[in-house]
Amino acid sequence: MKLIWEGVMPAVTTKFNDHDELDLQTFKLNINAQLEAGVHGIVLGGTLGEASTLNDDEKRMLTRTTVEFVKGKVPVLINIAEQSTKGAIEAARKAEEDGASALMMLPPMRYKSGDRETVAYFKAVANSTKLPIMVYNNPVDYKIEVTLDMFEELLSTCPNIQAVKESTRDISNVTRIKNRFGDRLKILTGVDTLALESLLMGADGWVAGLVCAFPAETVAIYELQKAGRIKEAIEIYRWFLPLLELDINPKLVQNIKLAEVYTGLGTENVRPPRLPLHGKERQHVMRIIEEGLKNRPSLPKYKNLATV
């Protein structure tokens, strides 16, 4: 499958049962809802997918299960977040073997690599695999920024580095990337609360979080803005924003899994040391979700819209 870096790609949650094992039945229920809503790809094992708690066998099971389930309807990406270059190369090999369409890659974990080390890390992995790669640039949470000069070096030597998940939270960075690289580096916004703004400034797609609970609304915003129906997209986005803010929070996993419970697309089970929300924190998130559901908008027919 030739990967087209555009559209909505959910960073899906990983589902667990009450015994802290993968819950593939509920996982498939959610993936099916994403496909029915019209998403353009599936991203596995990201931050929202509790990547740091998954063992190797679980990551491979998720990849194989998703590839088999989607049957080529959309590309399947697996996140690489490793502590060593050797480990990242091995993870890329397994992803390719398991049928993944592409990789999303974070800089090295734990060790705060310098610019030269970070570039060498990405190059080594890119040169080891045929899979296309989206670099996840999130210096806010992971403390390592992939600068435009670093991208310049990577793009000049690694043709399979094709996209960036832009999570710097600087909206003007979309324009900087477009000015510097044009279409050579596709941009997928990775911050839910800057999603529509980023798309309107030229981002090609959206790696989304609250889409896990609200797939149709998320895809509708993307499709409407792409078709030039900006006012309709803004109206849905304004309704959505209090919910989207649940994604830019240290407990985004618990927040979004609670929202999935409300929309019938998941459970609250998280992997310890995470615990489900409780007390005032839980009540606060519940109020946001319940208010959103009470005022949930009726969506226009957003599929197969003519683009401007």
Long-range contacts (C-beta under 8 A, 24 or more apart in sequence): 1-72, 1-75, 1-101, 3-41, 3-75, 3-101, 3-102, 3-132, 3-162, 4-40, 5-134, 5-162, 5-163, 5-186, 5-188, 5-204, 5-205, 6-40, 6-186, 6-204, 6-205, 7-39, 7-40, 7-41, 7-205, 7-206, 7-219, 7-222, 8-38, 8-39, 8-40, 8-41, 8-205, 8-206, 8-208, 8-211, 8-218, 8-219, 8-222, 9-39, 9-40, 9-41, 9-42, 9-43, 9-77, 9-188, 9-205, 9-206, 9-207, 9-208, 10-34, 10-39, 10-41, 10-42, 10-43, 10-207, 10-208, 10-209, 10-211, 10-212, 10-215, 10-218, 11-43, 11-46, 11-47, 11-48, 11-49, 11-207, 11-208, 11-209, 11-212, 12-42, 12-43, 12-44, 12-48, 12-49, 12-212, 13-48, 13-49, 13-50, 13-212, 13-253, 13-256, 13-257, 13-260, 13-266, 14-44, 14-45, 14-49, 14-50, 14-54, 14-58, 14-62, 14-271, 15-266, 15-267, 15-269, 16-267, 16-269, 16-270, 16-271, 17-269, 18-269, 20-269, 20-271, 20-272, 22-58, 22-61, 22-62, 23-267, 23-269, 24-61, 24-65, 26-266, 26-267, 27-62, 27-65, 28-65, 28-69, 29-265, 29-266, 30-212, 30-260, 30-265, 30-266, 31-66, 31-69, 31-70, 32-69, 33-215, 33-265, 34-211, 34-212, 34-215, 35-70, 35-73, 35-74, 36-215, 37-211, 37-215, 37-216, 37-218, 37-219, 38-216, 38-219, 38-223, 38-302, 38-303, 39-74, 39-211, 39-215, 39-218, 39-219, 40-74, 40-205, 41-74, 41-75, 41-76, 41-77, 41-101, 42-66, 42-70, 42-74, 42-75, 42-76, 42-77, 43-77, 43-78, 43-79, 43-104, 43-207, 44-76, 44-77, 44-78, 44-79, 45-78, 45-79, 45-81, 46-79, 46-104, 46-136, 46-207, 47-141, 47-252, 47-253, 48-209, 48-212, 48-247, 48-252, 48-253, 48-256, 49-79, 50-253, 50-270, 50-271, 50-274, 51-79, 51-81, 52-81, 52-109, 53-271, 53-274, 56-94, 59-91, 59-94, 60-94, 60-98, 63-95, 63-98, 63-99, 63-100, 64-98, 64-99, 67-98, 67-99, 67-100, 68-99, 75-101, 75-102, 76-100, 76-101, 76-102, 77-101, 77-102, 77-103, 77-104, 77-134, 78-103, 78-104, 79-103, 79-104, 79-105, 79-106, 79-136, 80-104, 80-105, 80-106, 80-125, 81-105, 81-106, 81-109, 82-108, 82-109, 83-108, 83-109, 83-110, 83-111, 84-108, 85-120, 85-121, 85-124, 85-125, 88-121, 88-124, 88-125, 89-124, 89-125, 89-128, 89-129, 92-125, 92-128, 92-129, 92-131, 93-128, 93-129, 95-129, 95-131, 96-129, 96-130, 96-131, 100-131, 101-131, 101-132, 102-131, 102-132, 102-133, 102-134, 103-129, 103-131, 103-132, 103-133, 103-134, 104-133, 104-134, 104-136, 104-165, 104-207, 105-133, 105-134, 105-135, 105-136, 106-136, 106-138, 106-142, 107-142, 107-144, 107-146, 108-144, 109-142, 112-143, 112-144, 113-144, 115-147, 115-150, 118-144, 118-146, 118-150, 119-150, 119-153, 119-154, 122-146, 122-154, 122-158, 122-161, 123-154, 123-157, 123-158, 126-154, 126-158, 126-160, 126-161, 127-158, 129-160, 130-160, 131-160, 132-160, 132-161, 132-162, 132-163, 133-158, 133-160, 133-161, 133-162, 133-163, 134-162, 134-163, 134-164, 134-165, 134-186, 134-188, 135-161, 135-163, 135-164, 135-165, 136-164, 136-165, 136-167, 136-190, 137-164, 137-165, 137-166, 137-167, 137-168, 138-165, 138-167, 138-168, 138-190, 139-168, 140-167, 140-168, 140-169, 141-167, 148-176, 148-177, 148-180, 151-177, 151-180, 151-181, 151-185, 152-180, 155-181, 155-184, 155-185, 161-185, 162-186, 163-187, 163-188, 163-204, 164-188, 165-189, 165-190, 165-207, 166-190, 166-191, 166-198, 166-203, 167-191, 169-194, 171-197, 171-198, 171-201, 174-198, 174-201, 174-202, 174-203, 175-201, 175-202, 178-202, 191-247, 191-248, 192-244, 192-245, 192-247, 192-248, 193-241, 193-244, 193-245, 193-247, 193-248, 195-221, 195-237, 195-244, 196-221, 196-225, 196-233, 196-234, 196-237, 199-225, 199-226, 200-225, 200-230, 209-244, 209-247, 209-252, 209-256, 210-240, 210-243, 210-244, 210-246, 210-247, 210-256, 210-259, 212-256, 212-259, 212-260, 212-265, 212-266, 213-243, 213-256, 213-259, 213-260, 213-262, 213-263, 213-265, 213-266, 214-240, 214-243, 214-259, 214-263, 215-265, 216-299, 216-302, 217-296, 217-297, 217-299, 219-302, 220-299, 220-300, 220-302, 223-302, 223-303, 223-305, 224-300, 224-302, 224-305, 226-305, 226-307, 226-308, 227-305, 227-306, 227-307, 227-308, 228-307, 228-308, 229-300, 229-305, 232-300, 235-297, 236-297, 236-299, 239-292, 239-295, 239-296, 239-297, 240-292, 242-288, 242-291, 242-292, 243-288, 243-289, 243-292, 245-288, 246-285, 246-288, 251-277, 251-281, 254-285, 255-285, 258-282, 258-285, 258-286, 258-289, 259-285, 259-289, 262-289, 262-290, 262-293, 263-293
